Amino acid sequence: MLMACVVVVSQLEIGVDRIVEDMNDHKTILIAEPDEALSKNLEAFSKDKRFTLLKTGNLKETLLTLQGQRVDVLVLHAVLLEKDCEFISVIKGMERDLPVIICADANTAELESRIRKQGIFYYHIQSFGIEDLEMAISNAVNGLPH
């Protein structure tokens, strides 16, 4: 009888260890964009990698989500910044180590320079393709350099 209890307890401990391991491996990506184009393009990738995608449509929702949930990577569309990159420093003030990936439809040297000064993880230009963005997200989640 005692042997059976030890086996059951051991199996429970293994089950708990797996749950804890799964929770530690679970990554959340927050996508802030005015439409859902990025989110739709990243759905298959995130499902394959077992990432949870959170979506916000404006800066206020983005801040509220960052305050209320654990997020591993923020993908922020440059359109939401409206040429004001100070929002990035607000985010970095809240979550200093949060990798921030900025996505831009078109590149201007001035905008890219101002954004990069904010300490972002990666600056993605849409014409580079979705695979480039997927690689940047994977690197950010895994703590690798871009």
C-alpha positions in Angstrom: 0.0 0.0 0.0 2.8 2.4 0.9 4.6 1.5 -2.3 1.5 2.4 -4.4 1.2 5.8 -2.6 4.9 6.6 -3.4 4.3 5.8 -7.1 1.2 8.0 -7.3 3.0 10.9 -5.5 6.0 10.5 -7.9 3.7 10.6 -10.9 1.9 13.7 -9.5 5.2 15.4 -9.0 6.2 14.7 -12.6 2.9 16.0 -13.8 3.3 19.2 -11.8 6.8 19.6 -13.1 5.5 19.4 -16.6 2.8 22.0 -16.0 5.4 24.3 -14.5 7.7 23.7 -17.4 4.9 24.4 -19.9 4.0 27.6 -18.0 7.7 28.8 -18.2 7.9 28.0 -21.9 4.6 29.8 -22.7 5.4 33.2 -24.4 3.1 36.1 -25.0 3.5 38.5 -27.9 1.6 41.8 -27.8 0.9 43.3 -31.3 -0.2 46.9 -31.3 -1.5 48.0 -34.7 -4.3 50.1 -36.1 -5.6 47.2 -38.2 -5.1 43.4 -37.9 -2.8 42.9 -40.8 0.3 41.9 -38.7 -1.8 39.8 -36.4 -3.3 37.8 -39.2 0.1 37.3 -40.9 1.6 36.0 -37.6 -1.2 33.7 -36.6 0.2 30.5 -38.2 3.7 31.3 -36.9 2.5 31.9 -33.3 0.4 28.8 -33.3 3.4 26.8 -34.6 5.6 28.2 -31.8 2.9 28.0 -29.2 2.9 31.8 -28.6 -0.1 33.6 -27.4 -1.0 36.6 -29.4 -2.5 39.6 -27.7 -3.8 42.5 -29.9 -4.4 46.1 -29.2 -5.4 48.9 -31.6 -4.0 52.0 -29.9 -1.4 53.2 -27.4 -3.8 53.4 -24.5 -4.8 49.8 -24.8 -1.2 48.8 -25.2 -0.2 50.5 -21.9 -3.2 48.9 -20.1 -2.3 45.5 -21.4 1.4 45.9 -20.4 0.3 46.9 -16.9 -2.1 44.0 -16.5 -0.4 41.1 -18.2 3.0 39.5 -18.6 4.2 40.2 -22.1 7.5 38.7 -23.6 7.7 40.8 -26.8 5.9 44.0 -28.0 5.4 44.4 -31.7 4.4 48.0 -32.3 3.4 49.4 -35.7 5.1 52.8 -36.3 1.8 54.3 -37.4 0.6 54.3 -33.8 3.6 56.5 -32.8 2.4 59.3 -35.1 6.0 60.6 -35.3 6.3 60.8 -31.5 8.8 58.2 -30.3 8.4 59.1 -26.7 5.9 56.4 -26.2 8.7 53.9 -26.5 10.5 55.5 -23.6 7.3 55.3 -21.5 7.2 51.5 -22.2 10.9 51.2 -21.4 10.3 53.0 -18.2 7.7 50.4 -17.2 9.4 47.3 -18.6 13.1 48.1 -19.2 14.0 44.7 -20.5 10.9 44.2 -22.8 12.0 43.6 -26.4 10.2 46.1 -28.6 10.0 45.5 -32.3 8.8 48.4 -34.4 7.2 47.7 -37.8 7.1 50.4 -40.5 5.4 50.3 -43.8 8.0 52.6 -45.3 11.4 53.7 -44.1 12.6 57.2 -43.6 16.1 57.8 -42.2 14.8 60.4 -39.8 12.1 58.2 -38.3 14.3 55.2 -38.0 17.0 57.2 -36.3 14.6 58.6 -33.7 13.1 55.2 -33.1 16.5 53.4 -32.7 17.6 56.0 -30.1 14.8 54.7 -27.8 16.6 51.3 -27.3 14.3 49.1 -29.4 15.1 45.5 -30.1 14.5 45.6 -33.9 13.2 47.9 -36.6 11.3 45.9 -39.2 10.3 47.3 -42.6 7.3 45.5 -44.0 9.0 45.1 -47.4 11.6 42.8 -45.7 8.8 40.2 -45.5 7.0 38.4 -42.7 9.8 35.8 -42.3 12.2 38.6 -41.2 9.6 39.7 -38.5 9.1 36.1 -37.4 12.9 35.7 -37.0 13.1 38.9 -34.9 10.2 37.7 -32.7 11.9 34.3 -32.2 15.2 35.9 -31.3 13.5 38.3 -28.9 11.6 35.6 -27.1 14.7 33.4 -26.8 16.9 36.3 -25.6 19.1 36.2 -28.7 20.5 39.3 -30.4 18.6 40.5 -33.4 
